[in-house]
């Protein structure tokens, strides 16, 4: 009898149950946009994605990006942004997000959870779509909440950064 249950457990992903998705890490894209002069990318993405669009309460997404991979195509600016004054990548090597709830929203989804940048953790929302084994999404966060350099002294609406991502899964 135990063999039967073990078989069902192992076959669960093939029978329509929730399973961890395998990420095609080579094709992950994470970008950020502040304004025409300030945009860039991050890499070093790692995540665990358990997603079932039909049973969202069983879904969760936990991911990190490597803060030292920030790239604005200006090495001097990158080094400054990775310094202790801004992201402090040496002390806080990753930025993280951990979902707490995923809900349907029109044709897509909204994921609410905790984002951690440096030593600050706060609730954020990320809108995304999932189709053809591809997650695509966006979020806008205010850097003033995360004590990032001179942003910490500004009003949140003056420090907004749009984050976009494309995460292909197999």
SULKASUL-V268839 format. One record per residue. SS is DSSP state (@ for helix, = for strand, . for the rest). D_LAST is the distance of its C-alpha to the last C-alpha in Angstrom with 1 decimal. Layout:
ss=SS d_last=D_LAST
ss=SS d_last=D_LAST
This chain:
ss=. d_last=32.6
ss=@ d_last=30.5
ss=@ d_last=28.5
ss=@ d_last=27.7
ss=@ d_last=26.4
ss=@ d_last=24.3
ss=@ d_last=22.8
ss=@ d_last=22.1
ss=@ d_last=20.4
ss=@ d_last=18.1
ss=@ d_last=17.4
ss=@ d_last=16.9
ss=@ d_last=13.1
ss=@ d_last=13.7
ss=@ d_last=16.8
ss=. d_last=15.4
ss=. d_last=15.9
ss=. d_last=14.3
ss=. d_last=11.8
ss== d_last=10.4
ss== d_last=6.8
ss=. d_last=5.4
ss== d_last=6.2
ss=. d_last=6.5
ss=@ d_last=10.2
ss=@ d_last=11.9
ss=@ d_last=11.3
ss=. d_last=12.1
ss== d_last=15.5
ss== d_last=18.1
ss== d_last=21.5
ss== d_last=24.9
ss== d_last=27.9
ss== d_last=31.4
ss== d_last=33.5
ss=. d_last=34.0
ss=. d_last=35.0
ss== d_last=32.6
ss== d_last=28.8
ss== d_last=26.2
ss== d_last=22.8
ss== d_last=21.5
ss== d_last=18.9
ss== d_last=18.4
ss== d_last=15.8
ss== d_last=14.8
ss== d_last=13.6
ss== d_last=13.0
ss== d_last=11.4
ss== d_last=12.5
ss=. d_last=12.5
ss=. d_last=14.3
ss=. d_last=15.9
ss=. d_last=18.5
ss=. d_last=19.6
ss=@ d_last=19.3
ss=@ d_last=21.7
ss=@ d_last=19.2
ss=. d_last=16.7
ss== d_last=16.9
ss== d_last=15.6
ss== d_last=17.2
ss== d_last=16.8
ss== d_last=19.0
ss== d_last=19.8
ss== d_last=22.3
ss== d_last=25.6
ss== d_last=26.9
ss== d_last=24.4
ss== d_last=25.9
ss== d_last=26.7
ss=. d_last=29.2
ss=. d_last=30.2
ss=. d_last=33.4
ss=@ d_last=33.6
ss=@ d_last=36.7
ss=@ d_last=35.3
ss=@ d_last=32.1
ss=@ d_last=34.3
ss=@ d_last=36.4
ss=@ d_last=33.5
ss=@ d_last=32.2
ss=. d_last=35.8
ss=. d_last=37.3
ss=. d_last=38.7
ss=. d_last=35.3
ss=. d_last=32.0
ss=. d_last=33.6
ss=. d_last=30.5
ss=. d_last=32.5
ss=. d_last=33.2
ss=. d_last=30.1
ss=. d_last=27.3
ss== d_last=24.5
ss== d_last=24.1
ss== d_last=22.3
ss== d_last=21.3
ss== d_last=21.2
ss== d_last=20.8
ss== d_last=23.7
ss== d_last=23.1
ss== d_last=20.7
ss== d_last=22.6
ss== d_last=22.2
ss== d_last=24.1
ss=. d_last=24.8
ss=. d_last=21.7
ss== d_last=19.7
ss== d_last=19.8
ss== d_last=21.7
ss== d_last=20.9
ss== d_last=24.1
ss== d_last=24.3
ss== d_last=25.8
ss== d_last=25.4
ss== d_last=27.1
ss== d_last=28.5
ss=. d_last=31.2
ss=. d_last=33.0
ss== d_last=32.6
ss== d_last=30.4
ss== d_last=30.5
ss== d_last=28.9
ss== d_last=26.9
ss== d_last=24.9
ss== d_last=21.7
ss== d_last=21.1
ss== d_last=17.6
ss== d_last=16.0
ss== d_last=12.6
ss== d_last=12.0
ss=. d_last=9.7
ss=. d_last=6.5
ss== d_last=8.8
ss== d_last=11.3
ss== d_last=14.6
ss== d_last=17.7
ss== d_last=21.2
ss== d_last=23.8
ss== d_last=27.4
ss== d_last=29.0
ss== d_last=32.6
ss=@ d_last=33.0
ss=@ d_last=36.5
ss=@ d_last=35.1
ss=@ d_last=33.5
ss=. d_last=36.7
ss=. d_last=35.4
ss=@ d_last=38.4
ss=@ d_last=40.7
ss=@ d_last=38.2
ss=@ d_last=39.5
ss=@ d_last=42.9
ss=. d_last=41.8
ss=. d_last=41.2
ss=@ d_last=37.6
ss=@ d_last=37.6
ss=@ d_last=38.6
ss=. d_last=35.7
ss== d_last=32.7
ss== d_last=29.5
ss== d_last=26.7
ss== d_last=23.2
ss== d_last=20.2
ss== d_last=16.6
ss== d_last=13.4
ss== d_last=10.2
ss== d_last=6.9
ss== d_last=3.8
ss=. d_last=0.0
